[in-house]
Amino acid sequence: MRIPAKYANVLFGGMLSAIMVTVISGTVLLKNQGYTPEFFRHWFQGFITAWPIAFPTVLVVAPRVRKWVARLTEPSAG
């Protein structure tokens, strides 16, 4: 089953935010607390806290960043 293309931006935002929150929350937790027996539980708690903020942020910010990038770059000679 494939998702209709009209949901591509929401899917992109969900996937990008989930990946980024996973990487960043794990990195920050490892740096600040080190690897402990509770590491994965704390990592998951950090993810659950941060992802609801990251997801709508990506949905709002990504289109603006795409426009900024388009203004800062030259079209490719194709």
Secondary structure, 3 states (H helix, E strand, C coil): CCCCHHHHHHHHHHHHHHHHHHHHHHHHHHHHHCCCCCHHHHHHHHHHHHHHHHHHHHHHHHHHHHHHHHHHCCCCCC
